[in-house]
Every structure is written in C-alpha cells, then in structure tokens.
Amino acid sequence: MAVKTENQIWQSVFSLLNAVLQAKKYTDWTIRQGNQPSVEGLTDKSIYITRIASRRYGWQAHRNKYYEDTGKMVHSEQYFQEVLFQISAFAKRDPTSTTELTSGDVLNSLITFLQSIDGVSSMHALGFQTFRITELREPPIVDDSDIYEKLPSFDISVVLVQNDECDIGFTDKYNLLMKGL
C-alpha cells in the first residue's frame, strides 16, 4: 500500500461528486477545483471543491511483520489523516423563475446522496473510513455585475488510514561462537 497524495484524494472526491451529478442528470453543471493559482471568476452552474485542511490524528504506528511464504520482513507505518473540503456552488439566479435549480438545490442533492446508504458505501469504497458533513451555509455575495447572489457551501471531512510499507532486511541466523573466551 502507498500513502494517498493530496491530488489522489481530491480526484476521489471529484469523481464521486461528478457521478452523482450525472446520475441526477445535472449535466449542465461543472465541477472545478477551487482556490487554484489561476485567474478564474465564478462560472455559472459550477461546483467548487477546495481543500481547507489536512491533519493527522494520534501517533504514527510502526509495525514489522514476517511473511513465511515469501521470506520477507515488511515494515509499515500507519496513521489516520482527516482531510477537510469545502464544497460550494454558484448559479446565477433568475428571480422570475420558480422552476430552475438553484445552487443550493444542487448542493442539497449532493448532501442527501453523501448521507445515504449508497453514499456511505461509495465513500468506504474510496478508502474513506468516516466522514461528517456540516450544515449548508448560504452567504450573499455581490457578483461581477453588481448583482446580489447566493454562494452556498458545506464542508465535508473525510478520514482515511494512510499506510506506507517497505521490505526490510533482517537476521535469521546467529553465530554465537566467540573466539578468545
């Protein structure tokens, strides 16, 4: 096993959310990585995933295990890592339309899926042991056209077990004969 990198973790979350959007037939929505070193404004009908924090829990465990079938000693180092993402969405609102999906509607769909049995199973399949989701926040913003909009978001915290392994040398024979005694 190898330690999952930041980009691999991000890609796992991205792929799952994209699959949910496709299953719900929200095909006009795009997922983007937020807060990247590039010039980007708010794009209509976009979901932004931003990694906010990454922390370790507890002490890093060190283990050695001998495998008789291969004759190898394997050293592993394991730790729990929590990664916190903010998922936000933006869609220009038309106050005269009562049938159009808002960004809050789309995020509520994602939250509903993530908290369902299928969502929990999907997260476990990606290697995330536990996770929690915060409430949906909907702060107002002023967009580039000087129009008040909503920029809803929620946080999702995922925990995974990181494990790094390598073969190590070992001694299985001893020479206890000592000369000169």
N, C-alpha and C positions, 0 to 999 in steps of 0.2 A: 504494500500500500504506500501511497505517497500523500503528502500534505496537499490539500486543495488550495490553489492560489486564489487571490482576490478575483481575478478575471474568470476563473472556472466557477467560483461561487456565484458571481454576477450572472454569468451565462446560464447557470442552472435556474436561477430565479426568472431571468428574462424568458427562457424557453417555456417555462411553466405558465407564466402570465400570458404569453403570446398564444399558447394553446387554448387557454380559457377564452381569450378574445375571439379566436377563430371558432370555437365551439358555440359561443353565443352569437355568432355571425356579426360581430362588431368589426367588420373588415375595413372600415374607413378610419380606424384608429391605429396609430403607430406608437411603438414603444421606443424610447430613446434613453440613453444613459445621461443622467443629469450631472450638472456641475463639472463638465469636462473642459479642458483648456482649449476651447474653440469659441468662435463667435456664433452664438445662437440666441435667437429670441424665442418667445413662446410660439410654437407652431400649433395651429388649430387641430383639434382632435388628436392630442398626443398625451402619452403617459410617460412620465419621467421616473426613473429609478436612480436614487442617489444613495451611495453608501455613506452612512453617517459615522459609524464607529465600529471598532473591532476590538474585543477584549478577550483575555484568557481567564479561565476560572481554575482555581486550585493549583496544585503543584504539578509539574510535568512528571509523569510516571516513566521510569526506566525499567525495562524487563529484558532478560535474556532467556531464550528457550532453545533447547537442543532438540533437533528433529532426527531421530534414529534412522528413519527411512532414507534421508539424504545425507546424513552425517554432517550436518551444518548447524552451527550455532547462529541464531538470529537475534539481533539486538533491536528492540523497538522503543520508541519514545512517543508517548501519547499525552494529549491534553484536550481539554474542552475549549472551544472557541465560540463566542457569541458574535454574530455579525448583525448590525442594525441598519436596515434600509428605510428610507423614506420613499413612499410611492405617491406621486402627485399626478394630477391630470388637468388638462386645460382644453376647453372647447368654448368658442365664442357663443354667447347666449343671445338668443332672439326672444325678447320678452313677449312677442306676439304669438310665438309657437308654444303650444302645450303638448305636442307630441314628440318633439325632438329630445333625444337623450342628452342629459347634461353630463358634465364631467363627474359630478357627484354620483349620478346613477351608475356610471361605468365602474367607479371605484367601489360602490356598494356591491356590485355584481362580483368583483374580484374578492372582496372580503367574504361574501357569502360562500363562494367556492372554497376559499382557503380554510374556512371554518367547518366545511362539510366533511363527511367521511372520506369522500373521494379526494378532497384537498389535502387532508391529513395523510392519507395513503400516498399521494403524489409527493408530498414533502419528504416522507420517510424514504421513498424510493430514490430520491435525490441525495440521501445521506444526512438529512437534517433530522436530528433526534427530537427536539422540541422547538416550539416557536410560540410567540404571542403576537397579538395584533392590537394596536391602540385604537381609540375612537377616531372617527372621521372628523377632521377639522376642515372648516370652510372659510378661511380668511378672505376678506375682499382685497382686491388689488386694482390698480389703475394700469390698463394696458397701454401699448404704444400709441393708440388712437385717442387717449384720454377718456376711455370708457371704463366704468367700474365693472369688474368681472369677479368671479369667484375662482380661487385656486385651491380646490380641496386636496387633502393629503391624509395619509395614515402611515404609521410606522409598523414595520414587521421585523421582529427579532427572531433570528434562527440560531440554533445551537448545533454544532456538529463536533464529532470526535475526530480530531486530527491525529494521524498516526504515521510515523516515519520509521521504516525498517531498513536494516542492512545486515549483511552477513559479517560475522566477526570471527577471527581466529580464536582457537582455544587449545589447551593442552589436555591430551587424554592419556599420556604416558608419563610416568615419573621414573627417574633413575635415583634411587635412594642410596646407592653405593657411594661412600665418601672416602677418598684416599687420604691417608695420612692420619687417620684417627686410631 
